[in-house]
Amino acid sequence: MVLTHVRVGCDDPEQAFKFYDATFGALGVPAQRMGENAMYGEPGKGMLVVGKPRDGEPATHANGGTIGLGAASPAHVGAWHAAGLANGGTDEGAPGRRDYGTRAMYGAYLRDPTGNKLCAFCQLPE
């Protein structure tokens, strides 16, 4: 399956954009704005879109949902986590090694200001 984008809702776009600009900036991904929406990534390669829910109801986060982001290195994972904490996010798992079967991985988890759960991971050399 190929995803074109994932969209998360927020009630306070400025607070959300501050968080996402900082965390995606730590991964080297710039923001694009379109009205009360921010987009991170590239069309055709995958994007995360952040904005107020279109139905006008309060934003909620997915129970059991996690959005996974790729990082180039453990340093990028650490910078992503630190940027999130400094910009309204909460810790859901500090940066560290997490092995998945035979794959050596390094990752961290955050919740954005609305409560959406995100992680950033990179594969470690064998």
N, C-alpha and C positions, 0 to 999 in steps of 0.2 A: 504494500500500500504506500502511496505517496501522498503526503500532506502538503497542501498549498499554504495553509495558515492555521493558527490556533488563536482564538479570541478570548480574552478574559475581561470581565467587567470590573468597574471601579465606581465609587461614589464621588471621589474627589480626584478629578483628572490631574490637577497640578501636583498633588502629593504622589499619585501613582507615577506620573511622568518623571518626577525627581528620582524615585526609586529605580525605575526601569532605565532611564538615561544613564544613571550611575552604574548599574549592574551590567547592562549591555556595553557601555563604554569600556568597562574593565575587560570585556571579551573582544573589544575592537569593532563593535557593531554600532554604527550611527543610527540615530533616530530620524524618522520622517514624520511630519505632522500633516494631518488632514482634518481640520475642524477640531472637534473634541476627541480625536483619536490620535494615538501614536503608533507607529509601525516600526518594527525592528526586524531586519533581515532584507531579503530581496525577493521581489515577485519571481516566481518560477523556481526559486531555490528554497522557499519556506520563510514564513514570517510569523511573528507574534504581534497581534494587534491588541491594544489596550484602549478602553473607552467606556463611557457610560452605557448601561444596557439600553438597547433601542426601544424596549417596551416601557421605559420610564420607571420601572420598579427598582428597588434597591439591589445592588450587586451582591452576589453570594459566591462562595467558593465551592468547588467540587469536593464532595466527601469521598476520599480515596483517590482523588486525582493528583497527578504530579506532572509537571511539564519539564522535560529533560532538555538541557542545553549542552552543546559541545564546547569544550574549551581546548586551547592549544597545549596547555601545560599545567602542572600543579600550581605554578605561580599565578597563572590566570584564574584558576579556581579560587585560590586564596584572595586575590584582588576582587573577584566577583562577590565572594562572601562578605568581605570587609566593606565593600561599597554598599551592599544591601543593608547591612546592619547600621551603617552610618546614615542611611537615607530612608528610615522608617520600616525596614524589614525586621523580622524576628528569626532567630536561629532555630533550625529544625535538624541540624546535624553539622557539626564543625568540619572543616576541611580535613581529609585524611584518606588513607588507603582503604579501599573496599574491594575485595576480590570477588569476582563473579565467575565461579567455576575455575577454569584455568587462566582467565583473563585478569591481569593485575590492573586495577583501576584506581583513580584518585578523584574524589568528589566531595561535594558539600551540598547542604540543603538549606533553603530559606522559605519563609512565607512573606509575600508582599504585604503592603499596608491593608489590603482588603482581606487577606487570608489565603490567597492562592498559593499553593505549594510548588516550588521550583527546585531544580537541582542543576548543578553544572559538573560535568565529568570529563576526564581525559583518560586515555589508556596509557599505562606506564610501560616502559620498555620491558621486554621479557627478562 
